[in-house]
Amino acid sequence: MRPRRIGADLRIVARGYYRNPAALFFSLIFPLILISLFGLIFSASGSGPVTLEVLNEDSHSALAAQFLSALNNTTIVKVQVVPTASVTPSGFSAWLGQQGDPVGLVIPSDFTTNVTADRPVNLTVFANPQDAAAGGEALFAVSGVANAFNLAEAHGTPVIQVPPSKGVGSEIYSYIDYLIPGLIGFSILTSPMFAMVETTSSYRKEGLFRQLTLTPLTRGEWLASRILWYVVLTFGAAAIMLGIGVGVFGAHVSVGLGILPFLLVGPFFFVSLGMLAGSVAPTPESAAVIGNIITFPMMFLSGTFFPVSEFPSGLQTFAHVLPLYYVIDGMNQVMLFHNLARASTDLLVVVVAGVVVFLLAIRLFRWRDD
């Protein structure tokens, strides 16, 4: 490979991007929108109590009022009593849906009677599956207060106490801290994959590769210039996300030399993979299908937006096959947990996979169709 020829082709790629607003948007502006959007959505998560709509059928009871007061004192939920004249217990679920409220509680009319007689009484909690976090917090608060009442009724003394949970990795970490490595990985994946699949397949169809055979440029040099360009774009996207995450949303991530290998090896892998997908596809249309089949599972199953540990066991196994998982996990280990041993293992997996895909791409790529 000749560095001069790689540099010349790299300048052509850069000029093409500067003249293509859509390419620049998805490479640099789209990452800014992503980090801003998710930061605004989740920056306030957990910052205030969940509104708990309560239908108190035992409204004249001092014990029920005491129970609701204890719920309010948890600071996890904010009790909002619903007038019993406006809704019945059987229609409470539908009413919550119409009001757009995620959680609700029904205290039955026999609450005081059963509690004072030491008989079981059921408190019904309603939760919206679309807001699992609010439902979980409400159920936790109601269960905790109910357990405290049960203990008081039994004249017991609390022995084992569980204080509020602390963050994994650091007590100061929030969702945005875990999101930044995932969004950087998202940018490493999407920009080179979509562009290289489209470029490789369309160049073949339009005969541009055939014309490149008349130049001294080799296949390896052409691919190397693309890898270098997407490395530059990756650094730019990572700088944008880190700047917005730390400067605007107060993220607590460590930015050091440990992240650099992933910003280099990630584009190397996905540029090669995009070129490989575009090379084996017979038409640009089929190349787009192949690219989407490869890309979309990695977008959502590699830990980009959701932790892999929350997936079902089968999906976790599948996630561990995806190369992007190791890119994102490696950056998490470096930026959040300072676990260089595990990050090195992740990096080794991506490097080996990248070399294999690069060699396959060079092997199967042709300037001319046979």
N, C-alpha and C positions, 0 to 999 in steps of 0.2 A: 504494500500500500504506500502511496506517495502522499505525504501530508499536504503538499501544495494542491494536488487535485481534490483532496477531501475539503480543504479550505475553500476552494473555488466553488464546489458544489454546495457547501454550507452557506455561502453568501447568496446563492440562487434560492435556496430554501427560505432563508430569512427574508429576502425581498418578496418572495411569493406570499409569505405570511403577513407582511406589512401591508400588502395590497389586498388582503382578504379579511375584511372586517369580521366575518363569521368565525374564521379560524382563531383570530385574536380574542374574540369574545369568549369562546369556549376554553381557550387556553389560559387566559389571565383574568378576564372579567367574571366568568362563571365561578371560579373558586372564591372570589371576593363575595359574590352573592350568596354562595353556599354557607360560608363561615358566618356572614352577617345574619342570614336567615335563621340558621340553627342556633346561633348565639342569642338572638333576640327571643326565640321560642323557649329555650331552655335556661337562659340566664336567671329567670325568676322562679324556676321550678324549685319547690321546697322552701321558698322564701316566706310563705304565709300559710295559715291554716286552710284546710279544705272545708268548704261550706257544706254542712250536713243538714239537709231538709228533714225535719222530724215531725211525724204525725203522732201526737201524744193523745191516745184514746183514754188515758188515765189523767186527764189534765187537772183535776181537782185534788190530786194526791201530792202531799208534801214530799213523799219518798221519790216519786217520779221527777219532781222538780229538783230534788237533790241529785238524782242521777244525771240529769241534763246539765246541772251546774258543774258536776265533776267532769263531765265530757268537755265542757268549755274550758275548764282549768287545765286540761292536757295541752292546750295550745296547738294540738294537731288538727282539731276540727273546730269549726265555728258553728254552733247550733242555731238553726233558723227554724222556729216553730211554725208549722203550717196550720192554719185554722181548720178545725175538724169539719166545719160546715162546708168547706170548699171541695173536699175530696174524701172518699171512703177508703178503707184499707184495701179493698179489692181493686180499686182503681188507682191506687197510689203509684204503682209501677208505670202505668201509661201516663199519669200526670207528670211524673219526673221526666219522662221522655219528651213530653210536649214542652216542658219548661227548659229543657236543655241542661238539667242538673245531673251530675254524674253519680251522686250518692244520696241515699235516703235511709231513714230509720223509722220503724213503726213500734211504738210502745203500746201493748195491748191494754184493754180496759181493766183486765184482772191482774195487772202488774203488782199493785200494792197488796191485794188480797193474797196472792200466791206467795209473794216474798215473805210477808209476815207470818204466813202459815208454813213456811219452809217447804213449799211445793215448787216444782220446776216451772219456769215461765220462759217463753221464747221471745227474744227480741229479733225482729226481722230486719236485716240490712240489705239494701238494694244497691247494686254497683253496675255501672256501665262498662261492658267489656272493652269499649274503645278507650277508656281511661282507667287502666288497671292500677296505675299508681295511686290515684285518688281513692279508688275502691279499697286498695290494700291499706292505706292510711286510716280510712274510716273504720274498717273492720278491726284493725289493730287497736284503735282508740276505744271502740265499743267493748271489745273483748277485755282490754286491760281494766277498764272501769268496772265491768261486770265481775271480773275476778276479784277486784278489790272489795266489792260489795259482798260477794260470796264469803270472802275471808272474814269480813266484819260480822256477817250473820253467824258464822261459825265461832266467833270470838277468838279467832286465831291471831297470831303475831307474824308479820312478814319476816322471813329469814333470808330467802334468796331474792336479790333484787337485780334487775337488768337495766343499767343506765342507757341513754340513747346511743345508738350505734355510731361508730366512727368510720371514717372513710378508708377504703383500701388503698394502700400506697402512701397516703398522707391524710391527715384529718382535714386539710384545707382543700383537697381535690374536689372538683365538681364535674358535672357532665361535660362541660366545655373542654376540660383538660384531657379527657379521654377521646373527645371528638376530633381534636386537631390532628393527631396521627392518622386517624381513619380518613379524614378528608384529604390529607396530603396523599395517602395511598390511593384514594379515589381519583385524584388528578393524575397520578402516575399511571393509572390504568387507562382512563378514558381517552385522554388527549392523543397519545401515540397509537393506541389500538384502533380507534375509529379512523384516524387519519391514514395510517399505514395500510389498513385493509382497503380503503377507498382508493388511495393513490396507486398501490400495486396493481389492483384489478383494472382500474381505468387506464393506467399507462399501457398495460398489455393490450387492452381493447383498442386504444387509439393509435397503437404502433409507436409510441414514444420510446419504449425500451429498444425497439428495433433501430431507431435513429441514434440512440446512445451507443450502439455498437460501432458507430463510425467515429466515436471519440475515444481518447485514451482511458476514459474512466472505467474502472472495473466494478463488478458487482459488489465486492467487499467494500470498496471506497464509497460507492453510492449508499450502501447501508450504514457505513460508519458515519457519514455526514448527517444522516437522519438521526442516528443515536445521539450524536453530539448536540444537535438542535433540540431534541426533546429533553436532554439533560438540562440545557439552558432554560427551557420553559418550565421544567420541574422546579428548578431553583427559584425561578420567579414566582411560581404559584405557591411554593412553600414559604417564601418570604412574605407574600401577601397574607396567607393564612396565619402565620405566626405573628405578624405585625398586628392584624386585626384582633386575633385571639388574646394576645398579651396586652396590647395597648388599649383596646376598647372593652373587652370582657374580663380582663384581669386573670387570664389563664396562668397556671403555675407549672409550666413545662420547662424542662432544661434543654437548652439549645447548645450543643457542643459538637465536637468533631465526630462523635459516635453516630450522628444522623447522616453524615455525608456519604458513607458507603451505600446506604439504601437509596439516596437520591441519585446515585450513579448507576447502581446495579438494576434498580427498578425500571427506569426507562430502557436500559439495555435489553432486559428481558422482554418487555411488552412491545418495543419496536420490532424486535426479531419475531415475536409471536404474531404481530399484525402482518408483517411481511410474509410469514409462512402461510397464514390464513388466506391472504390475497393471492398467493402463488398457486395454491392447490385448487382454488375455486375457478370453475370454467368461465363464469361471467361476473361482472360487477354486482349484479343482483344477488347471485348466490353467495358472493363474497360478503355482502352486507348481512345476509342471513347467518353465515358462519361466524362472522364477527360478533353479532348480537348474541348468538348461542354461547359463545365463549365469555363475553363480557358481562352480561346481565347477572348470571349466577354469582360471579365474583363481586359485583357491586354490592350485593345485599347479604352474602353469606360468608364474607371474609372478615367481618368485624368492623366494617366501615361505619355503620350507623348504630348497630346493636352488638353487644358483646356476644361472642360465640358461646360462652358458657351458659347462656340462657336458651340456646337451641336444644331441641330434642337430641338424644344421643346419636341417632342416625345422621342428622344434619351436621352435628359436630364432627363426626368422622368424615363426612363429605367436605366440610370446610377445611379440614386439615390436608386435603389433597390440593386445594387451590393455592397457586403461588402467591396471590395477593395477600392471603392470610399471613404468610411469613414476612412479607414486607411491612404490613401494619403492626403485627405482633413485635417485630424487631424494633420498630420505631417507638412503640409503647414501652418496651423494656429499656430503651435508651433514655427516652425523654421523661418517663414517669417513675420507673422502678429502679433505674441504674443497675440493671442486671445484665452486665456485659457478656456473661457466659451464655445465657439464653439468646441474647441478641446475636452473638457470633454464630450460634447454631442456625438461627433463622437466616442469617446472611449467607452461610454456606449452602443452605438449601436453594436459595434464590440464585446464587452464582452457578451452582452445578446445573440447575434447570435452565438458566440463561445460556450457558455454553452449549448445552444440548440443542436448544431451540435455535440458537444462532447458526450452528453448523447445519442443522436441517434446513433452515431458511436459505443459506448459501447453496446447499446441495440441490434443492428443488427449484430455486429461482432461476429463470432463464430470461435472457434478453429477447430471445426469439422463441415462439412456439414451434414445436416440431411439425 
